[in-house]
Amino acid sequence: MSGCATFTVPVSYKPDPGDSSGVVLVSFDQSFKVVKWMYRNLERSKGIKGFDESFISTTDMINDLIYIDGRVIYPFKLKAGKYEFFRWTLPEAGYYQKSMNHFSIQFDVVAGRVNYIGNIVMIAEGGLYSLNVRDGSDVDVPVFLEEYKNVPNDNVFTNVATFSGFK
């Protein structure tokens, strides 16, 4: 699975209590239309760089992304476990712009549940980039539930990811 793209959960998604996977719900406020966000499973040790790596992309060519006031809300499904976003690249710049150092935005995936992990804010100013994670559940979760009508409100929980900065 190393290097594979992860796609959104279709709006017809209905949680299954017997499923070994869960849905990650994250939103992005970013200075660029398209950013590739790399993540990895912290409980596995395989792949190109010793981890099971994959990515999501905020391209508008992906179905079921939700756009609201410049924010991209991105639901995607993963096996239950511990993960982290650790790197980004900008396809708009031919992948030449990327995070110089790895960072760690850690989050959990709970089987059969939707876990809102926060709003990741990326700001670009003069070639410098800053990242932050904040709780945007007051906006993101109601918008998600409006689109994903088969997901009951009590199936969504908020556990904002931990951002430990650049390494």
Sequence and secondary structure as in RCSB ss.txt:
>XXXX:A:sequence
MSGCATFTVPVSYKPDPGDSSGVVLVSFDQSFKVVKWMYRNLERSKGIKGFDESFISTTDMINDLIYIDGRVIYP
FKLKAGKYEFFRWTLPEAGYYQKSMNHFSIQFDVVAGRVNYIGNIVMIAEGGLYSLNVRDGSDVDVPVFLEEYKN
VPNDNVFTNVATFSGFK
>XXXX:A:secstr
 TTEE  B  TT    TT SEEEEEEEEE SSS  EEEEEETT   STTSSEEEEEE  TTSTT EEETTEEEEE
EEEESEEEEEEEEE GGGTT  B SS EEEEEEE TTSEEEEEEEEEEEETTEEEEEEE  HHHHHHHHHHH TT
S GGGEEE   EEEEE 
